[in-house]
């Protein structure tokens, strides 16, 4: 369980959007957090890859050709 304090303007906006969407405020907030976390995880993975592009699995050009079946 998580309790969050919102400033009055943000809570008013949340109330309006929850009513417009036909969902509860809790459901609306939960979905917003899920979307934002997904986005933040993707960004973190991209930033990590940019810092160390060789950290992931790498293969040689020859091995890639074999795995793709282009060596025949």
FENCORLIN-V187003 format. One record per residue. N is the residue number from 1. RES is the residue in one small letter. PSI is psi in degrees with one decimal (999 if undefined). OMEGA is omega in whole degrees, 0 to 359 (none if undefined). BURIAL is + if it has 24 or more other ideal C-beta (glycine too) atoms within 12 Angstrom, else -. Layout:
((N & RES & PSI & OMEGA & BURIAL) (N & RES & PSI & OMEGA & BURIAL))
This chain:
((1 & x & 141.2 & 182 & -) (2 & x & 132.4 & 175 & -) (3 & x & 135.4 & 182 & -) (4 & x & 133.1 & 175 & -) (5 & x & 130.2 & 179 & -) (6 & x & 147.0 & 175 & -) (7 & x & 156.6 & 186 & -) (8 & x & -38.7 & 180 & -) (9 & x & -43.3 & 180 & -) (10 & x & -40.0 & 179 & -) (11 & x & -37.1 & 177 & -) (12 & x & -42.7 & 178 & -) (13 & x & -40.9 & 179 & -) (14 & x & -43.7 & 180 & +) (15 & x & -45.1 & 179 & -) (16 & x & -47.4 & 182 & -) (17 & x & -36.8 & 177 & -) (18 & x & -43.4 & 179 & -) (19 & x & -43.7 & 180 & -) (20 & x & -37.5 & 184 & -) (21 & x & -13.7 & 181 & -) (22 & x & 16.8 & 180 & -) (23 & x & 165.0 & 176 & -) (24 & x & 159.8 & 177 & -) (25 & x & -39.1 & 179 & +) (26 & x & -43.7 & 180 & -) (27 & x & -41.8 & 179 & -) (28 & x & -45.3 & 180 & -) (29 & x & -42.3 & 180 & +) (30 & x & -45.6 & 181 & -) (31 & x & -38.1 & 179 & -) (32 & x & -41.8 & 179 & -) (33 & x & -43.5 & 179 & -) (34 & x & -45.3 & 179 & -) (35 & x & -44.1 & 182 & -) (36 & x & -39.7 & 179 & -) (37 & x & -42.6 & 177 & -) (38 & x & -46.1 & 180 & -) (39 & x & -44.1 & 181 & -) (40 & x & -37.0 & 177 & -) (41 & x & -42.3 & 178 & -) (42 & x & -44.4 & 180 & -) (43 & x & -42.8 & 180 & -) (44 & x & -41.7 & 178 & -) (45 & x & -41.5 & 178 & -) (46 & x & -42.2 & 179 & -) (47 & x & -40.2 & 178 & -) (48 & x & -43.5 & 180 & -) (49 & x & -35.4 & 179 & -) (50 & x & -34.0 & 179 & -) (51 & x & -37.8 & 183 & -) (52 & x & 79.5 & 184 & -) (53 & x & -19.5 & 180 & -) (54 & x & 4.0 & 182 & -) (55 & x & -28.6 & 180 & -) (56 & x & -178.0 & 179 & -) (57 & x & 127.6 & 175 & -) (58 & x & 149.0 & 177 & -) (59 & x & 160.7 & 179 & -) (60 & x & 162.9 & 177 & -) (61 & x & -42.3 & 180 & -) (62 & x & -42.0 & 180 & -) (63 & x & -38.5 & 178 & -) (64 & x & -43.3 & 178 & -) (65 & x & -45.1 & 179 & -) (66 & x & -45.9 & 183 & -) (67 & x & -30.0 & 179 & -) (68 & x & -4.6 & 179 & -) (69 & x & 26.6 & 182 & -) (70 & x & 6.6 & 183 & -) (71 & x & 0.3 & 184 & -) (72 & x & 999 & none & -))
